[in-house]
């Protein structure tokens, strides 16, 4: 079943060049959808300022540091997976709900933690209630 999902997925990475915000467009041009990079590696990179995302309070303290032999000394920071899932749910597009559904199904996010963080999103109460209802219903459906 996971192979079926992989066949349908569009692999993309959103990247905020924190210390060089002026490079957002250059990232899209060099690494974006339809680029030689995309054709070669099977995924693309989309330059997006982090301020474009709706994230739960405290997300900065939960980021994960990424560095190693293949980063040439550079350090990156990734959103913690529950914060990423909250951001995707805040957008509530079909592709984002499917992404979070897969995270839940594969047990990469915990429904209770996701619900707690949804309450920290800067959204109206009704919108947060809709998201927690969706998480509860989806988690219940996946347990069947």
Phi, psi and omega in degrees: 000319179299325177298322177300318180294316180300322179296330182268347187282147169256122182267118179218156177232128173268134186225128174253112178284081190314312184271355180218068183300337179291350181269004181305310182293324179296324177298313179300318182294318185275326188238001188284181182304130180084357181287167175301321177302313180299313181296323183284317189255351176081007173213163179231164181244130181248120177286118182219126175295139182301331181294347177284342181270148172262113186235152179292149175308140177086005184302326183301323181286345182258001180297157181249127179285134179236118177202161180167187183301331183270003182260004180053038178084352179283153178238132175241163178231128179253146174297143171296144191301325179290324176294319177300314180298320177299316180298318178297318179292326178300323177288324175057029174284158181304314182296328179286320176296320178296320177301312181293323177301317178294319177301319178293313182300319181276003178061034176273341171230151179258128183306318182295318178293319179300315179298318178300317181287330176302324179293347178262003178285141178280067182230159175300151182307318182296322180293316178299321179297319178299319181292317180293324176298317179297316180298313180300312182295319181292316179298319178297315179300321182288337179283343182289000000 
